[in-house]
Amino acid sequence: MYDFMDHFLSSVKTVFELRDFKIAGKLDMQKSFYFAKELGLPIYFKFRWGKLGPFSNELSYALSVITNKGFISYNGNYEYEEKNFRHVKYLELNKNVNKFFNELNDYAEKNSVDEIFFIETLASMHFLHKYSNIPSKEGVISKLGELKTDRVSMLSPYYDSSWKLLQKHGMVYS
């Protein structure tokens, strides 16, 4: 019988693969799951606006459960324990998911960007555009400035590149 925990472990294994088995902390994990869901993977968690953008309390709890059970470890970064996942299957991916995450990973690596701020900017811009019905890049940036006044200086270098990546993948439309 395939239950919630089996599905969750499959989604964790898949997200680790999508991020080249490098997930730099809780923010990175949350945003990676957010994009996996937005790109069509069957992720059962609901995301709401949080202090750092899209956030799921349920995902946070589920991650703490599997961390406590030793499936993954957390010491500032998440570590994948291969031996615990050898019998866990990957979720079936569509080409859009792979393409998006490959470009996200490649962009961050080639441009020596801070991956945490980059993925936070990407996810925050996408969430505000889609779920707050803010149609323009300028409107999204303005709203981010209101919501994240203390983080603007860290996120603003990524506004243009984030919007372009989201546009390229049909995730924003103006």
C-alpha positions in Angstrom: 0.0 0.0 0.0 1.4 3.4 -1.1 0.6 5.9 1.7 1.3 9.6 2.4 4.8 8.8 3.8 5.8 6.8 0.8 4.7 9.6 -1.5 6.4 12.3 0.7 9.7 10.3 0.6 9.4 10.0 -3.2 8.9 13.8 -3.4 11.9 14.4 -1.1 14.1 12.1 -3.2 12.9 13.8 -6.4 13.5 17.3 -5.1 17.0 16.4 -4.0 17.7 15.1 -7.5 16.3 18.2 -9.1 18.6 20.3 -6.9 21.6 18.1 -7.8 21.6 16.8 -4.2 22.5 20.2 -2.8 19.8 21.9 -0.7 21.2 24.8 1.2 18.9 24.9 4.2 15.3 25.3 5.1 14.5 28.2 2.8 16.0 26.4 -0.2 14.0 23.3 0.6 10.7 25.2 0.9 11.2 27.1 -2.3 12.4 23.9 -4.2 9.2 22.1 -3.1 7.1 25.2 -4.0 8.5 25.2 -7.6 8.1 21.4 -7.9 4.5 21.8 -7.1 4.0 24.8 -9.3 5.5 22.9 -12.2 3.1 20.1 -11.9 4.6 17.5 -9.4 2.0 16.0 -7.1 3.1 17.8 -3.9 0.3 17.7 -1.3 1.4 20.7 0.8 -0.3 24.1 0.7 1.9 27.2 0.5 1.0 30.5 1.9 2.9 33.8 2.1 5.4 33.8 4.9 8.1 36.1 6.0 10.5 34.8 3.3 8.0 34.1 0.6 6.0 31.0 -0.1 6.0 28.7 2.9 4.3 25.5 4.0 3.9 24.7 7.7 2.9 21.2 6.8 6.1 20.7 4.7 8.2 22.0 7.6 6.6 19.6 10.0 7.0 16.6 7.6 10.6 17.4 7.0 11.2 17.5 10.8 9.6 14.1 11.1 11.8 12.5 8.5 14.9 14.3 9.9 14.1 12.9 13.3 13.7 9.4 11.8 17.1 9.7 10.1 16.0 9.7 6.5 17.7 13.1 5.9 19.9 15.2 8.2 20.0 18.9 8.8 23.0 20.9 10.0 22.3 24.2 8.3 22.0 22.3 5.0 20.0 19.3 4.2 21.9 16.1 3.6 20.5 13.2 1.7 21.0 9.7 3.2 21.2 7.5 0.1 20.9 4.2 2.0 17.6 5.3 3.4 16.1 6.0 -0.1 17.4 3.1 -2.1 13.9 1.5 -2.2 12.1 4.8 -2.7 11.0 5.6 -6.2 11.3 9.0 -7.9 8.2 10.9 -8.9 7.5 11.0 -12.6 8.8 14.3 -14.0 7.6 16.3 -16.9 10.2 18.0 -19.1 9.2 21.4 -17.8 10.3 20.5 -14.2 13.7 19.2 -15.3 14.3 22.2 -17.6 13.4 24.8 -15.0 15.5 23.3 -12.2 18.4 22.7 -14.6 18.4 26.3 -15.7 18.0 27.5 -12.1 21.0 25.4 -11.0 23.1 26.3 -14.0 22.3 30.0 -13.7 23.3 30.1 -10.0 26.5 28.2 -10.7 27.6 30.1 -13.8 26.9 33.5 -12.3 28.2 32.8 -8.8 25.0 34.1 -7.3 23.8 33.5 -3.7 21.5 30.6 -4.4 19.4 31.3 -1.3 18.6 34.9 -2.3 18.1 33.9 -5.9 15.5 31.1 -5.2 13.8 33.3 -2.6 13.5 36.1 -5.1 12.2 33.7 -7.8 9.6 32.1 -5.6 8.5 35.4 -4.0 8.1 37.1 -7.4 6.2 34.1 -8.8 3.9 33.8 -5.8 3.0 37.5 -5.8 2.4 37.6 -9.5 0.2 34.5 -9.5 -1.6 34.6 -6.2 -1.9 38.3 -5.6 -2.7 39.0 -9.2 0.0 41.6 -9.6 0.4 41.7 -13.4 3.7 43.6 -13.9 7.3 43.1 -12.9 7.3 46.7 -11.5 4.2 45.9 -9.4 5.7 42.7 -8.0 9.0 44.5 -7.1 7.0 47.3 -5.4 5.0 44.8 -3.4 8.2 42.9 -2.4 9.6 46.2 -1.2 6.6 46.7 1.1 6.6 43.1 2.4 10.4 42.6 2.7 11.8 46.0 3.6 14.7 44.4 5.5 15.6 42.2 2.5 15.4 44.5 -0.5 19.1 45.1 -0.7 19.8 41.3 -0.7 17.0 40.5 -3.2 17.1 43.4 -5.6 20.2 42.2 -7.5 18.1 39.2 -8.6 14.9 40.9 -9.8 15.8 41.1 -13.5 17.3 37.6 -13.8 14.5 36.0 -11.7 11.8 37.7 -13.8 13.5 36.6 -17.1 13.7 33.0 -15.9 10.1 33.0 -14.8 9.1 34.5 -18.2 11.1 31.9 -20.1 9.2 29.2 -18.4 5.8 30.8 -18.8 5.4 31.4 -15.1 4.9 35.2 -15.4 3.3 36.9 -18.3 4.3 40.6 -18.6 
